[in-house]
Amino acid sequence: MTQVVLGENEGIDSALRRFKRQVSRAGILADAKNRRHFETPVEKRKRKAVAARRKKRFT
């Protein structure tokens, strides 16, 4: 679970920016998007192929 603790003199805008950054790094929105609708077998294969290419590039 992502949470942001406000600093003593911190504005709400900067705290919101930090929260959005943490959510994107954690992959929460991407996970929710993937679970939102049915994924066809073709889409699943395509997603896995892209992930495999990305993983191979970083290793």
C-alpha positions as CSV (number, residue, x, y, z in Angstrom):
1,M,0.0,0.0,0.0
2,T,1.3,3.4,-1.0
3,Q,1.2,6.3,1.4
4,V,2.8,9.7,1.7
5,V,3.5,11.5,5.0
6,L,3.3,15.2,4.7
7,G,6.3,17.2,5.9
8,E,5.9,20.1,8.3
9,N,6.0,22.9,5.7
10,E,5.1,20.8,2.6
11,G,2.3,21.8,0.3
12,I,-0.4,19.5,-0.9
13,D,0.8,19.8,-4.5
14,S,4.2,18.4,-3.8
15,A,2.8,15.6,-1.7
16,L,0.4,14.7,-4.5
17,R,3.3,14.7,-7.0
18,R,5.2,12.3,-4.7
19,F,2.1,10.1,-4.3
20,K,1.6,9.8,-8.0
21,R,5.3,9.0,-8.5
22,Q,5.1,6.2,-5.9
23,V,2.0,4.8,-7.4
24,S,3.5,4.7,-10.9
25,R,6.7,3.1,-9.6
26,A,4.7,0.4,-7.7
27,G,2.8,-0.4,-10.9
28,I,-0.6,-0.1,-9.2
29,L,-2.4,1.7,-12.1
30,A,-0.9,-0.7,-14.6
31,D,-2.1,-3.7,-12.6
32,A,-5.6,-2.2,-12.2
33,K,-5.7,-1.6,-16.0
34,N,-4.7,-5.2,-16.7
35,R,-7.4,-6.5,-14.4
36,R,-10.1,-4.3,-15.8
37,H,-11.1,-6.2,-18.8
38,F,-10.8,-9.7,-20.4
39,E,-7.5,-10.2,-22.2
40,T,-7.7,-12.3,-25.4
41,P,-5.1,-15.0,-25.9
42,V,-3.5,-12.9,-28.7
43,E,-3.2,-9.9,-26.4
44,K,-1.7,-12.1,-23.7
45,R,0.9,-13.6,-26.0
46,K,1.8,-10.1,-27.3
47,R,2.2,-8.7,-23.7
48,K,4.3,-11.7,-22.7
49,A,6.5,-11.3,-25.7
50,V,7.1,-7.6,-25.0
51,A,7.9,-8.4,-21.4
52,A,10.4,-11.2,-22.4
53,R,12.1,-8.8,-24.8
54,R,12.4,-6.1,-22.1
55,K,13.7,-8.7,-19.6
56,K,16.2,-10.0,-22.1
57,R,17.5,-6.5,-22.8
58,F,18.2,-5.8,-19.2
59,T,20.0,-9.0,-18.3
